[in-house]
Amino acid sequence: SIEELDNLLKLVVGDVLISAAFVSYAGPFNKKFRDLLVKEKFMKETAVIPMSLNRKDPNPVGLLTDDSTAASWNQQKLPSDKVSIENGTILTNSDRYPLLIDPQLQGI
């Protein structure tokens, strides 16, 4: 309905801000620092901006990709761990080739 769309429209700015920050800045870091960056920095800086993410356990990957896309990556031999899914998300949402951490050395 129009009311639901109006409510979702209010959340778009926050969702886009967190998604863009994740794609732009999280790639070169390991999982521990990525989580710290999202939870401590991104979420604190955007505390007054409405968004659809859970503030206690934010997951920007959920905004940028869906489960079927991640499953297709797994079928193409991408490991199913969280860092690999985040790397795939960053890669598919970037205009240029990003700098990424590759702990399984899949890119070699």
Biotite code that builds the C-alpha atoms (Angstrom):
import biotite.structure as struc

atoms = struc.array([
    struc.Atom([0.000, 0.000, 0.000], chain_id="A", res_id=1, res_name="SER", atom_name="CA", element="C"),
    struc.Atom([0.967, 3.638, -0.191], chain_id="A", res_id=2, res_name="ILE", atom_name="CA", element="C"),
    struc.Atom([1.544, 3.841, 3.552], chain_id="A", res_id=3, res_name="GLU", atom_name="CA", element="C"),
    struc.Atom([4.016, 0.937, 3.444], chain_id="A", res_id=4, res_name="GLU", atom_name="CA", element="C"),
    struc.Atom([5.871, 2.514, 0.541], chain_id="A", res_id=5, res_name="LEU", atom_name="CA", element="C"),
    struc.Atom([5.979, 5.815, 2.397], chain_id="A", res_id=6, res_name="ASP", atom_name="CA", element="C"),
    struc.Atom([7.506, 4.069, 5.423], chain_id="A", res_id=7, res_name="ASN", atom_name="CA", element="C"),
    struc.Atom([10.078, 2.283, 3.232], chain_id="A", res_id=8, res_name="LEU", atom_name="CA", element="C"),
    struc.Atom([10.945, 5.544, 1.502], chain_id="A", res_id=9, res_name="LEU", atom_name="CA", element="C"),
    struc.Atom([11.927, 7.024, 4.863], chain_id="A", res_id=10, res_name="LYS", atom_name="CA", element="C"),
    struc.Atom([14.463, 4.188, 5.321], chain_id="A", res_id=11, res_name="LEU", atom_name="CA", element="C"),
    struc.Atom([16.119, 4.411, 1.898], chain_id="A", res_id=12, res_name="VAL", atom_name="CA", element="C"),
    struc.Atom([18.626, 7.125, 2.819], chain_id="A", res_id=13, res_name="VAL", atom_name="CA", element="C"),
    struc.Atom([20.013, 5.202, 5.788], chain_id="A", res_id=14, res_name="GLY", atom_name="CA", element="C"),
    struc.Atom([20.118, 1.914, 3.901], chain_id="A", res_id=15, res_name="ASP", atom_name="CA", element="C"),
    struc.Atom([21.959, 3.453, 0.947], chain_id="A", res_id=16, res_name="VAL", atom_name="CA", element="C"),
    struc.Atom([24.388, 5.246, 3.253], chain_id="A", res_id=17, res_name="LEU", atom_name="CA", element="C"),
    struc.Atom([25.355, 2.075, 5.134], chain_id="A", res_id=18, res_name="ILE", atom_name="CA", element="C"),
    struc.Atom([25.519, 0.003, 1.934], chain_id="A", res_id=19, res_name="SER", atom_name="CA", element="C"),
    struc.Atom([27.724, 2.530, 0.158], chain_id="A", res_id=20, res_name="ALA", atom_name="CA", element="C"),
    struc.Atom([30.012, 2.859, 3.168], chain_id="A", res_id=21, res_name="ALA", atom_name="CA", element="C"),
    struc.Atom([30.363, -0.920, 3.394], chain_id="A", res_id=22, res_name="PHE", atom_name="CA", element="C"),
    struc.Atom([31.189, -1.346, -0.311], chain_id="A", res_id=23, res_name="VAL", atom_name="CA", element="C"),
    struc.Atom([33.582, 1.609, -0.279], chain_id="A", res_id=24, res_name="SER", atom_name="CA", element="C"),
    struc.Atom([35.505, 1.038, 2.930], chain_id="A", res_id=25, res_name="TYR", atom_name="CA", element="C"),
    struc.Atom([35.180, -2.559, 4.217], chain_id="A", res_id=26, res_name="ALA", atom_name="CA", element="C"),
    struc.Atom([36.940, -4.490, 1.437], chain_id="A", res_id=27, res_name="GLY", atom_name="CA", element="C"),
    struc.Atom([40.590, -4.302, 2.500], chain_id="A", res_id=28, res_name="PRO", atom_name="CA", element="C"),
    struc.Atom([39.915, -5.464, 6.062], chain_id="A", res_id=29, res_name="PHE", atom_name="CA", element="C"),
    struc.Atom([39.516, -8.860, 7.716], chain_id="A", res_id=30, res_name="ASN", atom_name="CA", element="C"),
    struc.Atom([36.225, -10.051, 9.229], chain_id="A", res_id=31, res_name="LYS", atom_name="CA", element="C"),
    struc.Atom([36.962, -8.874, 12.749], chain_id="A", res_id=32, res_name="LYS", atom_name="CA", element="C"),
    struc.Atom([37.755, -5.333, 11.636], chain_id="A", res_id=33, res_name="PHE", atom_name="CA", element="C"),
    struc.Atom([34.849, -5.261, 9.154], chain_id="A", res_id=34, res_name="ARG", atom_name="CA", element="C"),
    struc.Atom([32.430, -6.071, 11.968], chain_id="A", res_id=35, res_name="ASP", atom_name="CA", element="C"),
    struc.Atom([34.022, -3.437, 14.175], chain_id="A", res_id=36, res_name="LEU", atom_name="CA", element="C"),
    struc.Atom([33.838, -0.885, 11.369], chain_id="A", res_id=37, res_name="LEU", atom_name="CA", element="C"),
    struc.Atom([30.149, -1.513, 10.687], chain_id="A", res_id=38, res_name="VAL", atom_name="CA", element="C"),
    struc.Atom([28.980, -1.852, 14.296], chain_id="A", res_id=39, res_name="LYS", atom_name="CA", element="C"),
    struc.Atom([31.152, 0.751, 15.989], chain_id="A", res_id=40, res_name="GLU", atom_name="CA", element="C"),
    struc.Atom([31.798, 3.367, 13.330], chain_id="A", res_id=41, res_name="LYS", atom_name="CA", element="C"),
    struc.Atom([29.071, 3.246, 10.700], chain_id="A", res_id=42, res_name="PHE", atom_name="CA", element="C"),
    struc.Atom([26.178, 2.613, 13.067], chain_id="A", res_id=43, res_name="MET", atom_name="CA", element="C"),
    struc.Atom([27.283, 5.205, 15.635], chain_id="A", res_id=44, res_name="LYS", atom_name="CA", element="C"),
    struc.Atom([27.798, 7.889, 13.000], chain_id="A", res_id=45, res_name="GLU", atom_name="CA", element="C"),
    struc.Atom([24.331, 7.248, 11.570], chain_id="A", res_id=46, res_name="THR", atom_name="CA", element="C"),
    struc.Atom([22.478, 6.854, 14.874], chain_id="A", res_id=47, res_name="ALA", atom_name="CA", element="C"),
    struc.Atom([19.865, 9.500, 14.057], chain_id="A", res_id=48, res_name="VAL", atom_name="CA", element="C"),
    struc.Atom([19.253, 8.371, 10.460], chain_id="A", res_id=49, res_name="ILE", atom_name="CA", element="C"),
    struc.Atom([16.373, 5.890, 10.082], chain_id="A", res_id=50, res_name="PRO", atom_name="CA", element="C"),
    struc.Atom([17.269, 2.613, 8.372], chain_id="A", res_id=51, res_name="MET", atom_name="CA", element="C"),
    struc.Atom([15.924, -0.909, 8.034], chain_id="A", res_id=52, res_name="SER", atom_name="CA", element="C"),
    struc.Atom([19.003, -2.571, 9.552], chain_id="A", res_id=53, res_name="LEU", atom_name="CA", element="C"),
    struc.Atom([18.976, -3.933, 13.066], chain_id="A", res_id=54, res_name="ASN", atom_name="CA", element="C"),
    struc.Atom([21.213, -1.537, 15.001], chain_id="A", res_id=55, res_name="ARG", atom_name="CA", element="C"),
    struc.Atom([22.541, -4.222, 17.354], chain_id="A", res_id=56, res_name="LYS", atom_name="CA", element="C"),
    struc.Atom([23.469, -6.687, 14.609], chain_id="A", res_id=57, res_name="ASP", atom_name="CA", element="C"),
    struc.Atom([23.692, -4.806, 11.295], chain_id="A", res_id=58, res_name="PRO", atom_name="CA", element="C"),
    struc.Atom([24.127, -6.797, 8.096], chain_id="A", res_id=59, res_name="ASN", atom_name="CA", element="C"),
    struc.Atom([24.694, -4.566, 5.055], chain_id="A", res_id=60, res_name="PRO", atom_name="CA", element="C"),
    struc.Atom([25.200, -7.672, 2.906], chain_id="A", res_id=61, res_name="VAL", atom_name="CA", element="C"),
    struc.Atom([21.489, -8.401, 3.340], chain_id="A", res_id=62, res_name="GLY", atom_name="CA", element="C"),
    struc.Atom([20.688, -5.074, 1.692], chain_id="A", res_id=63, res_name="LEU", atom_name="CA", element="C"),
    struc.Atom([23.078, -5.607, -1.222], chain_id="A", res_id=64, res_name="LEU", atom_name="CA", element="C"),
    struc.Atom([22.459, -9.230, -2.213], chain_id="A", res_id=65, res_name="THR", atom_name="CA", element="C"),
    struc.Atom([19.967, -12.020, -1.669], chain_id="A", res_id=66, res_name="ASP", atom_name="CA", element="C"),
    struc.Atom([20.271, -15.664, -0.676], chain_id="A", res_id=67, res_name="ASP", atom_name="CA", element="C"),
    struc.Atom([19.755, -16.987, -4.204], chain_id="A", res_id=68, res_name="SER", atom_name="CA", element="C"),
    struc.Atom([22.695, -14.933, -5.496], chain_id="A", res_id=69, res_name="THR", atom_name="CA", element="C"),
    struc.Atom([24.916, -16.191, -2.679], chain_id="A", res_id=70, res_name="ALA", atom_name="CA", element="C"),
    struc.Atom([23.796, -19.759, -3.431], chain_id="A", res_id=71, res_name="ALA", atom_name="CA", element="C"),
    struc.Atom([24.736, -19.341, -7.087], chain_id="A", res_id=72, res_name="SER", atom_name="CA", element="C"),
    struc.Atom([28.178, -18.103, -5.990], chain_id="A", res_id=73, res_name="TRP", atom_name="CA", element="C"),
    struc.Atom([28.520, -21.228, -3.842], chain_id="A", res_id=74, res_name="ASN", atom_name="CA", element="C"),
    struc.Atom([27.627, -23.395, -6.847], chain_id="A", res_id=75, res_name="GLN", atom_name="CA", element="C"),
    struc.Atom([30.436, -21.658, -8.736], chain_id="A", res_id=76, res_name="GLN", atom_name="CA", element="C"),
    struc.Atom([32.888, -22.809, -6.011], chain_id="A", res_id=77, res_name="LYS", atom_name="CA", element="C"),
    struc.Atom([32.962, -19.668, -3.860], chain_id="A", res_id=78, res_name="LEU", atom_name="CA", element="C"),
    struc.Atom([33.282, -20.768, -0.206], chain_id="A", res_id=79, res_name="PRO", atom_name="CA", element="C"),
    struc.Atom([30.149, -20.221, 1.840], chain_id="A", res_id=80, res_name="SER", atom_name="CA", element="C"),
    struc.Atom([31.841, -18.413, 4.740], chain_id="A", res_id=81, res_name="ASP", atom_name="CA", element="C"),
    struc.Atom([30.760, -14.883, 5.598], chain_id="A", res_id=82, res_name="LYS", atom_name="CA", element="C"),
    struc.Atom([33.943, -13.151, 4.379], chain_id="A", res_id=83, res_name="VAL", atom_name="CA", element="C"),
    struc.Atom([33.671, -14.746, 0.934], chain_id="A", res_id=84, res_name="SER", atom_name="CA", element="C"),
    struc.Atom([30.004, -13.737, 0.618], chain_id="A", res_id=85, res_name="ILE", atom_name="CA", element="C"),
    struc.Atom([30.920, -10.198, 1.710], chain_id="A", res_id=86, res_name="GLU", atom_name="CA", element="C"),
    struc.Atom([33.727, -10.145, -0.875], chain_id="A", res_id=87, res_name="ASN", atom_name="CA", element="C"),
    struc.Atom([31.328, -11.290, -3.590], chain_id="A", res_id=88, res_name="GLY", atom_name="CA", element="C"),
    struc.Atom([28.849, -8.632, -2.535], chain_id="A", res_id=89, res_name="THR", atom_name="CA", element="C"),
    struc.Atom([31.495, -5.903, -2.609], chain_id="A", res_id=90, res_name="ILE", atom_name="CA", element="C"),
    struc.Atom([32.774, -7.086, -5.984], chain_id="A", res_id=91, res_name="LEU", atom_name="CA", element="C"),
    struc.Atom([29.355, -7.201, -7.657], chain_id="A", res_id=92, res_name="THR", atom_name="CA", element="C"),
    struc.Atom([28.366, -3.795, -6.288], chain_id="A", res_id=93, res_name="ASN", atom_name="CA", element="C"),
    struc.Atom([31.578, -1.999, -7.316], chain_id="A", res_id=94, res_name="SER", atom_name="CA", element="C"),
    struc.Atom([32.201, -0.123, -10.537], chain_id="A", res_id=95, res_name="ASP", atom_name="CA", element="C"),
    struc.Atom([35.940, -0.771, -10.342], chain_id="A", res_id=96, res_name="ARG", atom_name="CA", element="C"),
    struc.Atom([37.978, -3.697, -9.088], chain_id="A", res_id=97, res_name="TYR", atom_name="CA", element="C"),
    struc.Atom([38.078, -3.315, -5.290], chain_id="A", res_id=98, res_name="PRO", atom_name="CA", element="C"),
    struc.Atom([40.870, -4.257, -2.907], chain_id="A", res_id=99, res_name="LEU", atom_name="CA", element="C"),
    struc.Atom([39.689, -7.313, -0.948], chain_id="A", res_id=100, res_name="LEU", atom_name="CA", element="C"),
    struc.Atom([40.980, -9.656, 1.734], chain_id="A", res_id=101, res_name="ILE", atom_name="CA", element="C"),
    struc.Atom([41.077, -13.249, 0.403], chain_id="A", res_id=102, res_name="ASP", atom_name="CA", element="C"),
    struc.Atom([41.789, -15.593, 3.351], chain_id="A", res_id=103, res_name="PRO", atom_name="CA", element="C"),
    struc.Atom([41.234, -18.801, 1.331], chain_id="A", res_id=104, res_name="GLN", atom_name="CA", element="C"),
    struc.Atom([43.438, -17.565, -1.560], chain_id="A", res_id=105, res_name="LEU", atom_name="CA", element="C"),
    struc.Atom([40.581, -18.181, -3.999], chain_id="A", res_id=106, res_name="GLN", atom_name="CA", element="C"),
    struc.Atom([41.696, -15.314, -6.260], chain_id="A", res_id=107, res_name="GLY", atom_name="CA", element="C"),
    struc.Atom([45.123, -16.795, -6.987], chain_id="A", res_id=108, res_name="ILE", atom_name="CA", element="C"),
])
